[in-house]
Amino acid sequence: MNFELRTQNSKLRTLMTYIIILIVSAVAQYFLPWWVIAPIAFAIGAWKSETALGAYAAAAGAIATLWVGYATFLNSANEGIMVQKIGGLFSENIKFLKNLPVTPTFFTIMTIIGSQVAGLSATAGYHFRQLFK
C-alpha cells in the first residue's frame, strides 16, 4: 500500500513538473530566445522533481510538446513555406537529407534538440539539489 501511494505521488509530481515547465517555457519563449528552456528546466527540475528520470521525462516531454505544437501552428499558418525554405538551406550541402521529406525531418531534428537540452538541464537541476541534501 505504501509503495503504491508513493508511486502515485511520484507520477503526480512528474505530471506537475511537466505542466509547470510547459507553461513557464511557453510564456518565456514568447519574449526570450529559444535557449531559455535550459535555465527554466534546471530550476524547475531542482525544485519539483523526485527522481532524475522523472525530471528528464517531464522536461523533455514538455519541450517536445511545446515545440511541435508551435511549429505545427506556424507551419499550417504559412502553408509549409517556412519549413520548405529552412529545409532547403540544410539539404543543399548534406546529401542524405535531399532524399528525405522536409517537414517530418525538420520536426524530428527540432524535437530532438529541444528535448535533449531541456531533459539534460532538468536532470542537472535535480542532481544539483541532491548535492545539498
PAZAPA-4460 file (N, C-alpha, C; in steps of 0.05 Angstrom, whole numbers, plus 32768, in hexadecimal, padded with zeros to 4 digits):
% residues 133
    n_x    n_y    n_z   ca_x   ca_y   ca_z    c_x    c_y    c_z   seq   type   mol
   8011   7FE8   8000   8000   8000   8000   8011   8019   8000     1      M     A
   8025   8019   8011   8037   8031   8013   8046   8035   7FF9     2      N     A
   804F   801F   7FED   805E   8021   7FD3   804C   802C   7FBD     3      F     A
   8033   8023   7FBC   8020   802D   7FA8   801A   804A   7FAB     4      E     A
   8017   8053   7FC4   8012   806F   7FC9   802A   8081   7FC1     5      L     A
   8042   8077   7FC8   805A   8086   7FC1   805D   8087   7FA3     6      R     A
   8057   8072   7F94   8059   8071   7F77   8045   8085   7F6B     7      T     A
   802D   8085   7F76   8018   8097   7F6B   8020   80B4   7F70     8      Q     A
   802B   80BA   7F88   8034   80D5   7F8E   804B   80DE   7F7B     9      N     A
   805D   80CB   7F75   8073   80D1   7F63   8069   80D7   7F47    10      S     A
   8055   80C8   7F3E   804A   80CD   7F23   803C   80E8   7F22    11      K     A
   802D   80EF   7F37   801F   8109   7F38   8034   811F   7F39    12      L     A
   8049   811C   7F47   805E   8130   7F49   806C   8134   7F2E    13      R     A
   8070   811E   7F20   807C   8120   7F05   8069   812E   7EF2    14      T     A
   804F   8128   7EF4   803C   8135   7EE3   803A   8153   7EE9    15      L     A
   803C   815A   7F03   803C   8176   7F0B   8055   8184   7F00    16      M     A
   806C   8177   7F01   8085   8182   7EF6   8082   8187   7ED9    17      T     A
   8076   8173   7ECA   8071   8176   7EAE   8060   818E   7EA7    18      Y     A
   804A   8192   7EB6   8038   81A8   7EB1   8045   81C3   7EB7    19      I     A
   8054   81C4   7ECD   8061   81DD   7ED5   8076   81E5   7EC0    20      I     A
   8087   81D2   7EB7   809B   81D7   7EA3   808E   81E0   7E88    21      I     A
   8078   81D2   7E81   806A   81D9   7E68   8060   81F6   7E69    22      L     A
   8053   81FE   7E7E   8047   8218   7E80   805C   822E   7E82    23      I     A
   806F   822A   7E94   8084   823F   7E99   8095   8242   7E7F    24      V     A
   809C   822C   7E72   80AC   822E   7E5A   809C   823B   7E43    25      S     A
   8082   8235   7E41   8072   8242   7E2C   8072   8260   7E2F    26      A     A
   806E   8269   7E48   806D   8286   7E4D   8089   8292   7E48    27      V     A
   809E   8285   7E52   80B9   8290   7E50   80C2   8291   7E33    28      A     A
   80BC   827D   7E24   80C5   827C   7E08   80B6   8290   7DF6    29      Q     A
   80A1   829A   7E00   8094   82AF   7DF0   80A4   82C9   7DF0    30      Y     A
   80B3   82CD   7E06   80C3   82E6   7E09   80E1   82E2   7E07    31      F     A
   80EB   82CA   7E0D   8107   82C5   7E0F   8110   82B0   7DFA    32      L     A
   812A   82AC   7DF6   8134   8299   7DE2   812E   827C   7DE9    33      P     A
   8133   826A   7DD6   812C   824E   7DDA   813A   8241   7DF1    34      W     A
   8153   8249   7DF7   8163   823B   7E0B   815A   8242   7E28    35      W     A
   8145   8252   7E2B   813B   8258   7E46   812F   823E   7E52    36      V     A
   812A   822A   7E42   811F   8211   7E4C   8133   8203   7E60    37      I     A
   814D   8208   7E5B   8161   81FB   7E6D   8160   8205   7E89    38      A     A
   8161   821F   7E8F   815F   8227   7EAB   8144   8222   7EB7    39      P     A
   812F   8223   7EA7   8114   821E   7EB2   8113   8200   7EBA    40      I     A
   811B   81EE   7EA9   811B   81D2   7EAF   812D   81CB   7EC7    41      A     A
   8144   81D8   7EC8   8157   81D4   7EDF   8149   81DC   7EF9    42      F     A
   813D   81F4   7EFA   8131   81FE   7F12   811A   81ED   7F1B    43      A     A
   8108   81E6   7F08   80F1   81D6   7F10   80F8   81B9   7F16    44      I     A
   810C   81AF   7F08   8116   8194   7F0E   8122   8193   7F2A    45      G     A
   8130   81A8   7F32   813B   81A9   7F4D   8125   81AD   7F62    46      A     A
   8110   81BB   7F5B   80FB   81C2   7F6E   80E7   81AB   7F72    47      W     A
   80DE   819F   7F5C   80C7   818D   7F5E   80CC   816F   7F5A    48      K     A
   80E2   8168   7F4D   80E6   814C   7F45   80EE   813A   7F5D    49      S     A
   80E3   8122   7F5C   80EA   810E   7F71   80FF   80FA   7F68    50      E     A
   8101   80F6   7F4E   8115   80E4   7F43   8122   80F0   7F2A    51      T     A
   8139   80E7   7F24   8147   80F1   7F0C   8138   80EA   7EF3    52      A     A
   812D   80D1   7EF2   811E   80C9   7EDB   8104   80D9   7ED8    53      L     A
   80F7   80DF   7EEE   80DF   80F0   7EED   80E5   810C   7EE4    54      G     A
   80FC   8117   7EED   8104   8132   7EE4   8109   8132   7EC6    55      A     A
   8118   811E   7EBC   811E   811D   7EA0   8104   8119   7E8F    56      Y     A
   80F4   8106   7E97   80DB   8100   7E87   80C8   8118   7E87    57      A     A
   80C5   8125   7E9D   80B2   813C   7E9E   80BC   8153   7E8D    58      A     A
   80D6   815A   7E8F   80E1   8170   7E80   80E2   816A   7E62    59      A     A
   80EC   8153   7E5B   80ED   814B   7E3F   80D2   814A   7E32    60      A     A
   80BF   813E   7E40   80A4   813C   7E36   8096   8158   7E33    61      G     A
   809A   8169   7E47   808E   8183   7E46   8099   8194   7E2F    62      A     A
   80B3   8194   7E2B   80BE   81A4   7E15   80B8   8197   7DFA    63      I     A
   80B8   817D   7DF8   80B0   8170   7DDF   8093   8177   7DD8    64      A     A
   8081   8176   7DEB   8065   817E   7DE7   8063   819B   7DDE    65      T     A
   8071   81AC   7DED   806F   81C9   7DE7   807A   81CF   7DCB    66      L     A
   8091   81C5   7DC5   809E   81CC   7DAB   808F   81C0   7D94    67      W     A
   8086   81A7   7D96   8077   819B   7D80   805C   81A9   7D7C    68      V     A
   804F   81B0   7D92   8036   81BE   7D8F   8039   81D9   7D82    69      G     A
   804D   81E8   7D8B   8051   8203   7D80   805B   8201   7D63    70      Y     A
   806C   81EE   7D5D   8076   81EB   7D41   805F   81E2   7D2E    71      A     A
   804E   81D1   7D39   8037   81C9   7D28   8024   81E1   7D23    72      T     A
   8020   81F2   7D37   8010   820A   7D34   801D   821C   7D1F    73      F     A
   8037   8221   7D21   8044   8233   7D0E   8045   8227   7CF2    74      L     A
   8049   820D   7CF1   804A   81FF   7CD7   802F   8200   7CC9    75      N     A
   801A   81FD   7CD8   7FFF   81FE   7CCB   7FF7   821B   7CC5    76      S     A
   8001   822E   7CD4   7FFA   824A   7CCF   8005   8254   7CB5    77      A     A
   801D   824A   7CAD   8029   8254   7C94   802A   823E   7C7F    78      N     A
   801A   8229   7C82   8017   8214   7C6F   8031   8205   7C68    79      E     A
   8043   8203   7C7C   805B   81F3   7C79   8072   8201   7C6B    80      G     A
   806F   821A   7C64   8084   8228   7C56   809D   822B   7C67    81      I     A
   809A   8232   7C80   80B1   8237   7C92   80C2   821E   7C95    82      M     A
   80B5   8207   7C99   80C3   81EE   7C9D   80D1   81E6   7C83    83      V     A
   80C5   81EA   7C6C   80D1   81E4   7C53   80EB   81F5   7C4F    84      Q     A
   80E9   820E   7C56   8101   8220   7C52   8117   8218   7C65    85      K     A
   8110   8213   7C7F   8125   820C   7C92   8131   81F1   7C8B    86      I     A
   8120   81DE   7C82   812A   81C4   7C7A   813C   81C6   7C61    87      G     A
   8135   81D8   7C50   8146   81DC   7C38   8162   81E7   7C3F    88      G     A
   8164   81F6   7C54   817E   8200   7C5D   8190   81E9   7C66    89      L     A
   8185   81D6   7C73   8195   81C0   7C7E   8199   81A9   7C6A    90      F     A
   8186   81A5   7C59   8188   818E   7C47   819A   8194   7C2F    91      S     A
   81A2   81AC   7C2B   81B4   81B3   7C14   81CF   81A6   7C18    92      E     A
   81DA   81A6   7C31   81F5   819D   7C36   81F6   8181   7C41    93      N     A
   81E0   8176   7C4B   81E0   815B   7C57   81D1   8149   7C44    94      I     A
   81DF   8136   7C38   81D4   8126   7C22   81BD   8115   7C2B    95      K     A
   81BF   8107   7C43   81AA   80F5   7C4A   8190   8103   7C52    96      F     A
   8191   811D   7C58   8179   812B   7C5E   8168   8132   7C46    97      L     A
   8175   8131   7C2E   8166   8137   7C16   8150   8122   7C10    98      K     A
   8155   8109   7C19   8142   80F4   7C13   812C   80F1   7C28    99      N     A
   812D   8100   7C3E   8119   80FF   7C53   8104   8114   7C50   100      L     A
   80EC   810F   7C59   80D7   8124   7C59   80DF   813A   7C6D   101      P     A
   80DB   8153   7C65   80E6   8169   7C74   80D7   816D   7C8F   102      V     A
   80BD   816D   7C8F   80AE   8174   7CA7   80B2   8160   7CBE   103      T     A
   80AF   8146   7CBA   80B4   8134   7CD0   80D1   8134   7CDA   104      P     A
   80E4   8138   7CC7   8100   8139   7CCF   8105   8152   7CE0   105      T     A
   80FA   8168   7CD8   80FE   8181   7CE7   80F2   817F   7D03   106      F     A
   80DA   8174   7D04   80CC   8171   7D1E   80DC   815E   7D30   107      F     A
   80E6   8148   7D25   80F5   8135   7D35   810F   8141   7D40   108      T     A
   811E   814E   7D2F   8137   815B   7D38   8131   8170   7D4D   109      I     A
   811D   8180   7D49   8116   8195   7D5C   810D   8189   7D77   110      M     A
   80FE   8174   7D76   80F5   8167   7D8F   810C   815A   7D9E   111      T     A
   811E   814D   7D90   8135   8141   7D9D   8146   8156   7DAB   112      I     A
   814C   816C   7D9D   815C   8181   7DA9   814F   818D   7DC2   113      I     A
   8136   8194   7DC0   8128   81A1   7DD6   8125   818E   7DEE   114      G     A
   811D   8176   7DE9   8118   8163   7DFF   8132   815B   7E0D   115      S     A
   8148   8159   7DFE   8161   8152   7E0A   816C   8169   7E1C   116      Q     A
   816A   8181   7E12   8172   8199   7E22   8162   819B   7E3C   117      V     A
   8148   8199   7E39   8137   819C   7E51   813A   8184   7E64   118      A     A
   813A   816C   7E59   813D   8154   7E6A   8157   8153   7E79   119      G     A
   816D   8159   7E6C   8187   8159   7E7A   8189   8170   7E8E   120      L     A
   817D   8186   7E88   817D   819D   7E9B   816D   8196   7EB4   121      S     A
   8156   818A   7EB0   8145   8183   7EC7   8153   816D   7ED8   122      A     A
   8160   815A   7ECB   816F   8146   7EDA   8186   8152   7EE9   123      T     A
   8194   8165   7EDD   81A9   8174   7EEB   819E   8183   7F03   124      A     A
   8187   818F   7F00   817A   819D   7F16   8174   818A   7F2D   125      G     A
   8169   8172   7F26   8163   815E   7F3B   817C   8156   7F4A   126      Y     A
   8192   8150   7F3B   81AA   8148   7F48   81B7   815F   7F58   127      H     A
   81B4   8177   7F4F   81BE   818E   7F5E   81B0   8190   7F79   128      F     A
   8196   818C   7F7A   8188   818C   7F93   8191   8175   7FA5   129      R     A
   8198   815E   7F99   81A2   8147   7FA9   81BC   814D   7FB6   130      Q     A
   81CC   8160   7FAC   81E5   8167   7FB8   81E1   8173   7FD4   131      L     A
   81CB   8180   7FD8   81C6   818F   7FF1   81B4   8181   8004   132      F     A
   81AD   8168   7FFF   819C   8158   8011   81AD   814C   8027   133      K     A
***
